[in-house]
Amino acid sequence: MQVTWECYERLAGDYARYGLTQTPLHRIYSEASLGKACLREMGVRPRRELQPDFPSELIGIILSSYYY
């Protein structure tokens, strides 16, 4: 329980320091959530939104190249 609280405190501090407003704090679960919130604030749109007909199979191949 203590570790969970410490993670929350750290994420809440980063959230406040970055001045995020478009993503509520209760939707920040990890550093990845924080990163996605920052991108959203900067107006960076998701690839799937920009290229909805990009082949899912190709995305799977690309993402699998990150796994070793």
FIZA-672515 format. One record per residue: x, y, z of N, C-alpha, C in turn; residue in one letter; chain. Coordinates in nm, 2 decimals, decimal comma, padded with zeros to 4 digits. Example, Ala and Ser with C-alpha at 12.3 -4.5 7.8 and 13.67 -1.06 7.14 Angstrom:
residues 2
01,32; -00,57; 00,78; 01,23; -00,45; 00,78; 01,32; -00,33; 00,78; a; A .
01,28; -00,22; 00,71; 01,37; -00,11; 00,71; 01,29; 00,00; 00,79; s; A .
end
This chain:
residues 68
00,08; -00,12; 00,00; 00,00; 00,00; 00,00; 00,09; 00,13; 00,00; m; A .
00,20; 00,12; 00,07; 00,29; 00,24; 00,08; 00,35; 00,27; -00,05; q; A .
00,38; 00,17; -00,13; 00,44; 00,19; -00,26; 00,34; 00,25; -00,36; v; A .
00,22; 00,21; -00,35; 00,11; 00,26; -00,43; 00,09; 00,41; -00,40; t; A .
00,09; 00,45; -00,27; 00,08; 00,59; -00,23; 00,20; 00,67; -00,29; w; A .
00,32; 00,62; -00,27; 00,44; 00,69; -00,32; 00,43; 00,71; -00,47; e; A .
00,39; 00,61; -00,54; 00,37; 00,62; -00,69; 00,27; 00,73; -00,72; c; A .
00,16; 00,73; -00,65; 00,05; 00,83; -00,67; 00,11; 00,97; -00,64; y; A .
00,18; 00,99; -00,53; 00,24; 01,12; -00,50; 00,33; 01,17; -00,61; e; A .
00,42; 01,08; -00,66; 00,51; 01,12; -00,77; 00,44; 01,16; -00,90; r; A .
00,34; 01,07; -00,94; 00,26; 01,10; -01,06; 00,18; 01,23; -01,04; l; A .
00,12; 01,25; -00,93; 00,05; 01,37; -00,90; 00,14; 01,50; -00,90; a; A .
00,26; 01,48; -00,85; 00,35; 01,60; -00,86; 00,39; 01,63; -01,00; g; A .
00,42; 01,53; -01,08; 00,45; 01,55; -01,22; 00,34; 01,61; -01,30; d; A .
00,22; 01,56; -01,27; 00,10; 01,61; -01,33; 00,08; 01,76; -01,31; y; A .
00,10; 01,80; -01,18; 00,08; 01,94; -01,14; 00,19; 02,02; -01,20; a; A .
00,32; 01,97; -01,20; 00,43; 02,04; -01,26; 00,42; 02,07; -01,41; r; A .
00,36; 01,97; -01,48; 00,34; 01,99; -01,62; 00,22; 02,07; -01,65; y; A .
00,13; 02,10; -01,56; 00,01; 02,18; -01,58; -00,09; 02,12; -01,67; g; A .
-00,10; 01,99; -01,66; -00,20; 01,92; -01,75; -00,34; 01,95; -01,71; l; A .
-00,43; 01,96; -01,81; -00,57; 02,00; -01,78; -00,66; 01,91; -01,86; t; A .
-00,62; 01,85; -01,97; -00,71; 01,78; -02,06; -00,74; 01,64; -02,01; q; A .
-00,65; 01,58; -01,93; -00,67; 01,45; -01,87; -00,68; 01,46; -01,72; t; A .
-00,79; 01,41; -01,66; -00,80; 01,42; -01,52; -00,70; 01,34; -01,45; p; A .
-00,66; 01,38; -01,33; -00,55; 01,31; -01,25; -00,59; 01,16; -01,23; l; A .
-00,72; 01,14; -01,21; -00,76; 01,00; -01,18; -00,74; 00,90; -01,30; h; A .
-00,71; 00,96; -01,42; -00,68; 00,88; -01,54; -00,53; 00,86; -01,56; r; A .
-00,45; 00,91; -01,47; -00,31; 00,89; -01,48; -00,27; 00,77; -01,39; i; A .
-00,23; 00,66; -01,46; -00,20; 00,54; -01,39; -00,05; 00,50; -01,39; y; A .
00,03; 00,57; -01,47; 00,17; 00,53; -01,48; 00,24; 00,64; -01,56; s; A .
00,37; 00,63; -01,57; 00,45; 00,72; -01,65; 00,40; 00,72; -01,79; e; A .
00,36; 00,61; -01,84; 00,30; 00,60; -01,98; 00,18; 00,69; -02,00; a; A .
00,09; 00,68; -01,90; -00,03; 00,77; -01,90; 00,01; 00,91; -01,90; s; A .
00,11; 00,94; -01,82; 00,15; 01,08; -01,81; 00,21; 01,13; -01,94; l; A .
00,29; 01,04; -02,01; 00,34; 01,08; -02,14; 00,23; 01,10; -02,24; g; A .
00,13; 01,01; -02,24; 00,02; 01,02; -02,33; -00,06; 01,15; -02,31; k; A .
-00,07; 01,19; -02,18; -00,14; 01,31; -02,15; -00,06; 01,43; -02,20; a; A .
00,07; 01,43; -02,18; 00,15; 01,54; -02,24; 00,14; 01,55; -02,39; c; A .
00,14; 01,44; -02,46; 00,12; 01,44; -02,60; -00,01; 01,50; -02,64; l; A .
-00,12; 01,46; -02,57; -00,25; 01,51; -02,59; -00,26; 01,67; -02,57; r; A .
-00,19; 01,71; -02,47; -00,19; 01,86; -02,44; -00,11; 01,93; -02,55; e; A .
-00,01; 01,87; -02,61; 00,06; 01,93; -02,72; -00,01; 01,92; -02,85; m; A .
-00,12; 01,85; -02,85; -00,20; 01,84; -02,98; -00,15; 01,73; -03,07; g; A .
-00,07; 01,64; -03,02; -00,02; 01,53; -03,10; -00,14; 01,43; -03,11; v; A .
-00,18; 01,40; -03,23; -00,29; 01,31; -03,25; -00,24; 01,16; -03,27; r; A .
-00,31; 01,06; -03,23; -00,27; 00,93; -03,24; -00,26; 00,89; -03,39; p; A .
-00,17; 00,80; -03,42; -00,15; 00,75; -03,56; -00,28; 00,69; -03,62; r; A .
-00,35; 00,61; -03,53; -00,47; 00,55; -03,58; -00,58; 00,65; -03,62; r; A .
-00,57; 00,76; -03,56; -00,67; 00,87; -03,59; -00,63; 00,94; -03,72; e; A .
-00,50; 00,96; -03,74; -00,45; 01,02; -03,86; -00,45; 00,93; -03,98; l; A .
-00,43; 00,80; -03,96; -00,42; 00,70; -04,07; -00,51; 00,58; -04,03; q; A .
-00,64; 00,60; -04,03; -00,73; 00,49; -03,99; -00,72; 00,36; -04,07; p; A .
-00,68; 00,38; -04,20; -00,67; 00,26; -04,29; -00,53; 00,20; -04,30; d; A .
-00,44; 00,24; -04,21; -00,31; 00,18; -04,20; -00,33; 00,03; -04,16; f; A .
-00,27; -00,06; -04,23; -00,30; -00,20; -04,20; -00,26; -00,25; -04,05; p; A .
-00,35; -00,31; -03,98; -00,33; -00,35; -03,85; -00,22; -00,46; -03,84; s; A .
-00,21; -00,54; -03,95; -00,11; -00,64; -03,95; 00,03; -00,58; -03,95; e; A .
00,05; -00,47; -04,03; 00,18; -00,40; -04,03; 00,21; -00,34; -03,90; l; A .
00,11; -00,28; -03,83; 00,14; -00,23; -03,70; 00,19; -00,34; -03,60; i; A .
00,12; -00,46; -03,61; 00,17; -00,57; -03,53; 00,31; -00,61; -03,56; g; A .
00,35; -00,61; -03,68; 00,49; -00,64; -03,72; 00,59; -00,54; -03,67; i; A .
00,55; -00,41; -03,68; 00,63; -00,30; -03,63; 00,65; -00,31; -03,48; i; A .
00,54; -00,33; -03,41; 00,54; -00,33; -03,26; 00,62; -00,46; -03,21; l; A .
00,61; -00,57; -03,28; 00,68; -00,69; -03,24; 00,83; -00,67; -03,26; s; A .
00,88; -00,58; -03,34; 01,02; -00,55; -03,35; 01,08; -00,49; -03,23; s; A .
01,00; -00,43; -03,14; 01,05; -00,37; -03,02; 01,07; -00,47; -02,91; y; A .
01,01; -00,59; -02,93; 01,02; -00,70; -02,83; 01,14; -00,78; -02,86; y; A .
01,22; -00,81; -02,77; 01,34; -00,89; -02,79; 01,34; -01,01; -02,71; y; A .
end
